[in-house]
Amino acid sequence: MVEVTLWGSLGAIAGGKSKVEIEAKDIRELFRKLAEQYPGLEPYIDRGIAVAIDGVIYRDTWSKELPEGAEIFLLPRLAGG
């Protein structure tokens, strides 16, 4: 079980929750379970969400394992330039 902080608009989409606990071993499973529990997050996952694990940002590294007790943040894709 890992605790995940939903940053910015992601928390509002998940029913106002800024933190959720999910049973997941890697980023792929985390995204799948989040989409099941919070269907409103699925379009954001499809567009690309960055995952920060202990301060390191991962993009498109869905096989990255989620260590127990790690600090995990999900960050929506930023637009603009």
Secondary structure as the mmCIF struct_conf table of DSSP 4:
data_model
#
loop_
_struct_conf.conf_type_id
_struct_conf.id
_struct_conf.beg_label_comp_id
_struct_conf.beg_label_asym_id
_struct_conf.beg_label_seq_id
_struct_conf.end_label_comp_id
_struct_conf.end_label_asym_id
_struct_conf.end_label_seq_id
STRN STRN1 VAL A 2 LEU A 6
TURN_TY1_P TURN_TY1_P1 GLY A 8 GLY A 8
HELX_RH_AL_P HELX_RH_AL_P1 SER A 9 ILE A 13
TURN_TY1_P TURN_TY1_P2 ALA A 14 GLY A 16
BEND BEND1 SER A 18 SER A 18
STRN STRN2 LYS A 19 ILE A 22
BEND BEND2 LYS A 25 LYS A 25
STRN STRN3 ASP A 26 ASP A 26
HELX_RH_AL_P HELX_RH_AL_P2 ILE A 27 GLN A 37
HELX_RH_3T_P HELX_RH_3T_P1 PRO A 39 LEU A 41
HELX_RH_AL_P HELX_RH_AL_P3 GLU A 42 ARG A 47
STRN STRN4 ILE A 49 ILE A 53
TURN_TY1_P TURN_TY1_P3 ASP A 54 GLY A 55
STRN STRN5 VAL A 56 TYR A 58
BEND BEND3 ARG A 59 ASP A 60
TURN_TY1_P TURN_TY1_P4 TRP A 62 SER A 63
STRN STRN6 GLU A 65 GLU A 65
TURN_TY1_P TURN_TY1_P5 GLU A 68 GLY A 69
STRN STRN7 ILE A 72 PRO A 76
HELX_LH_PP_P HELX_LH_PP_P1 ARG A 77 LEU A 78
#
